[in-house]
Amino acid sequence: MAGHRIYGMSFGSIYPLYVQKVERKHHTRGELDQVITWLTGYDEAGLAEAISDGRTLEAFFAEAPAMNPNASLITGVICGMRVEEIEDPLMQKIRYMDKLVDEVARGKKMSSILRGTVVAKA
């Protein structure tokens, strides 16, 4: 069965859209990077490499150093779907990331976005 076309999109093509979204709402790239690294385990260098090397979203998540065990605490609606009810594991990870980006853009407190994780200033 063929995967959804979003799986083949490059992370590097989506990341600038995330940056635009959070900056348009007066938040920072640092906040964006913080939630993406929290979710995936990428460090700053790994995130920069993923942005520049053209890897697909499928590869981005497959190569993620360590998906956060608290990711399952991410709930709510994104793109008309409840993230906690998405059955496809890869689509769920993509929508988790979308949800975190939305929360940053809305100005939600970082401690809430990171689901209770101790927050270091970015």
N, C-alpha and C positions, 0 to 999 in steps of 0.2 A: 504494500500500500504506500503510495507516495505521500510525503509529508506536506504540510501546509507551506505555501510559498514564502511565508515569513521566515521559515527555518533557514532558507538559503540567502537571506539578506545579510549583508555584512554589518557587524557590530559597529564598525567605523562609520558607516553611513547613517546609522540610527543615533549614535552618541551625540553628534552636533545638534540634532533635533531636541534631544533631552536637555542639552545645555541651553538652547534657545528658550525652551519652555520654562526652566527654573529662573533664568536671568530676566526674562520678561516679567516675572512675578517678584523681582528684586531679591532673588536668592543667588547663591554662588555655585560655581563649578566645584568648589571644594566640598560643599554639602552634597552635591550630586555624587561625586566620587566616593564620599564617605558611605552613602547608602548602597552603592553598587559593590564596594569592597566588602561591606558588612554581609551582603547577600551571597557573594560569590567566593570570597576569600582571596581574590586578586589583590596584590599590593600595588603601589603606585606605578612601579616599573611594568608589572604584568598587565595592568590596565592600559598603560600607554602603548604597549606592544600589541594588545588586542585591538586597539583603535587603529593602529597604523598598518597591521599586516593583512588586513582584508578578510580575516576569519569570519565565517558565517555565525549567525546566532546559535545554530546547532553546535558548532565547534566551540564557540565561546563558553557555552554551558557545559559541554562535554569535558573541556579542558580546565574548568574552574577548579582551583586548588581545593576548596572546601565549601560546599554550600552550607549556609548557616543552618544549624538544626532548629533555630527558632523561626525559620521561614514559614513553617506551617501555621504560625500565629498571625500571618498576614491574611486578613479577611476583607471582604467588601466587594464592590462591583467595579469592574473595569471593562470597557468595551461591551457593556450590557451583560456581562457574565460575572457570576460570583466566583472569585478566584479559588476559593476553597472547594468548589464543586467541579473544577476543570479536571477531567480524567486523564488527559494526555500529559505526562510528566514534563515534557519539554515546553509545551504551551503554558503550563502552569508556572514554570520558572520565568518565562518571558513576561507573563502577566503579573507575577510578583514584582518584577523589576519595574514594569509600567506603573504599578500601584505605588511603589516607593517613590518614584519620580513625581507622581501626582501629589503625594503627601508633602514632599519637599516644596513643590510649587505652591501648594495651598498654605504653607507656613506652619504646618504641624510641628510640634516640638520634636527635636531630634530623639529624645529619650523615648517618645511614643513611637516614632517611626521605626526605631531600632528594637522595638519590642522589649523594653526594659533593660537593654544592654547599657553598661556604664559608658557614657559618651565622653570622649576626649575632644577638645576643641580642634576643629580642622583648620 
